[in-house]
Amino acid sequence: VQLVESGGGLVQPGGSLRLSCAASGFTFSRYTMSWWRQAPGKERELVALIISVDGSTNYADSVKGRFTISRDNAKTTVYLQMNSLKPEDTAVYYCKAGRNYLGRSYNYWGQGTQVTVSS
């Protein structure tokens, strides 16, 4: 199993970035995909998720209206479009794949990509 994030970097406040997470080694379409972030000295928090079955989405209040999660099952990739970035969005962003099946939980994490919002 591999989850490889890309697209992070340094951006000015108000700018945009698009993160990608390329998945392999599991049946991507059956997994809920999510983006998490962890800022220095803080706990990892859920940013956004997209359900496998119907593609419905959910967002943390802090990013609603600014971030958009999407998935391409044919490319086994999940994206996070981040607009109107703020300094408080600075963190390492992680991709996660999760599924509950026959009483077991399956969870896979990527290695993370750094996003820095600063002027």
NORZIJO-V783420 format. One record per residue. N is the residue number from 1. RES is the residue in three letters. SS is DSSP state (@ for helix, = for strand, . for the rest). OMEGA is omega in whole degrees, 0 to 359 (NA if undefined). D_FIRST is the distance of its C-alpha to the first C-alpha in Angstrom with 1 decimal. Layout:
<<N & RES & SS & OMEGA & D_FIRST> <N & RES & SS & OMEGA & D_FIRST>>
This chain:
<<1 & VAL & . & 176 & 0.0> <2 & GLN & = & 170 & 3.8> <3 & LEU & = & 185 & 6.9> <4 & VAL & = & 179 & 10.0> <5 & GLU & = & 174 & 13.4> <6 & SER & = & 175 & 16.7> <7 & GLY & . & 178 & 20.3> <8 & GLY & . & 179 & 21.5> <9 & GLY & = & 179 & 24.9> <10 & LEU & = & 180 & 28.5> <11 & VAL & = & 179 & 30.4> <12 & GLN & . & 175 & 33.9> <13 & PRO & . & 183 & 34.7> <14 & GLY & . & 181 & 34.9> <15 & GLY & . & 183 & 32.5> <16 & SER & . & 171 & 29.2> <17 & LEU & = & 174 & 25.7> <18 & ARG & = & 177 & 22.8> <19 & LEU & = & 175 & 19.3> <20 & SER & = & 176 & 16.3> <21 & CYS & = & 180 & 12.6> <22 & ALA & = & 185 & 10.7> <23 & ALA & = & 175 & 7.6> <24 & SER & = & 175 & 5.7> <25 & GLY & . & 177 & 4.2> <26 & PHE & . & 182 & 6.2> <27 & THR & . & 189 & 9.9> <28 & PHE & @ & 187 & 10.4> <29 & SER & @ & 182 & 14.1> <30 & ARG & @ & 185 & 14.1> <31 & TYR & . & 166 & 12.7> <32 & THR & = & 181 & 15.0> <33 & MET & = & 182 & 14.0> <34 & SER & = & 174 & 15.9> <35 & TRP & = & 177 & 17.0> <36 & TRP & = & 175 & 18.4> <37 & ARG & = & 178 & 20.6> <38 & GLN & = & 177 & 22.2> <39 & ALA & . & 180 & 25.5> <40 & PRO & . & 178 & 27.2> <41 & GLY & . & 181 & 28.7> <42 & LYS & . & 178 & 27.3> <43 & GLU & . & 176 & 24.7> <44 & ARG & . & 182 & 21.5> <45 & GLU & = & 178 & 22.5> <46 & LEU & = & 179 & 21.2> <47 & VAL & = & 183 & 22.3> <48 & ALA & = & 175 & 21.3> <49 & LEU & = & 178 & 19.3> <50 & ILE & = & 186 & 19.3> <51 & ILE & . & 182 & 19.3> <52 & SER & . & 191 & 17.5> <53 & VAL & . & 188 & 20.8> <54 & ASP & . & 178 & 23.4> <55 & GLY & . & 178 & 22.0> <56 & SER & . & 187 & 24.2> <57 & THR & = & 176 & 23.7> <58 & ASN & = & 185 & 24.7> <59 & TYR & = & 169 & 25.5> <60 & ALA & . & 181 & 26.8> <61 & ASP & . & 185 & 30.6> <62 & SER & . & 183 & 30.5> <63 & VAL & . & 181 & 28.6> <64 & LYS & . & 180 & 30.1> <65 & GLY & . & 180 & 31.8> <66 & ARG & . & 183 & 30.2> <67 & PHE & = & 176 & 26.4> <68 & THR & = & 176 & 24.9> <69 & ILE & = & 177 & 21.3> <70 & SER & = & 180 & 20.4> <71 & ARG & = & 175 & 17.7> <72 & ASP & = & 184 & 17.6> <73 & ASN & . & 179 & 15.8> <74 & ALA & . & 179 & 16.9> <75 & LYS & . & 183 & 15.2> <76 & THR & . & 183 & 12.1> <77 & THR & = & 173 & 13.4> <78 & VAL & = & 185 & 15.0> <79 & TYR & = & 171 & 18.1> <80 & LEU & = & 175 & 20.5> <81 & GLN & = & 183 & 24.0> <82 & MET & = & 179 & 26.0> <83 & ASN & . & 178 & 29.8> <84 & SER & . & 185 & 32.8> <85 & LEU & . & 181 & 30.8> <86 & LYS & . & 178 & 32.6> <87 & PRO & @ & 180 & 32.6> <88 & GLU & @ & 173 & 31.2> <89 & ASP & @ & 179 & 28.0> <90 & THR & . & 183 & 27.3> <91 & ALA & = & 166 & 24.1> <92 & VAL & = & 182 & 20.6> <93 & TYR & = & 183 & 18.5> <94 & TYR & = & 174 & 15.0> <95 & CYS & = & 178 & 12.7> <96 & LYS & = & 172 & 11.5> <97 & ALA & = & 182 & 10.1> <98 & GLY & = & 178 & 12.2> <99 & ARG & = & 171 & 13.7> <100 & ASN & = & 184 & 16.4> <101 & TYR & = & 179 & 16.9> <102 & LEU & . & 174 & 19.7> <103 & GLY & . & 179 & 20.3> <104 & ARG & = & 176 & 16.9> <105 & SER & = & 178 & 14.9> <106 & TYR & = & 183 & 11.2> <107 & ASN & = & 179 & 10.3> <108 & TYR & = & 182 & 7.6> <109 & TRP & = & 170 & 9.3> <110 & GLY & . & 184 & 9.6> <111 & GLN & . & 177 & 12.1> <112 & GLY & . & 175 & 15.0> <113 & THR & = & 185 & 17.8> <114 & GLN & = & 171 & 21.4> <115 & VAL & = & 179 & 24.0> <116 & THR & = & 179 & 27.6> <117 & VAL & = & 185 & 30.5> <118 & SER & . & 176 & 33.7> <119 & SER & . & NA & 37.0>>
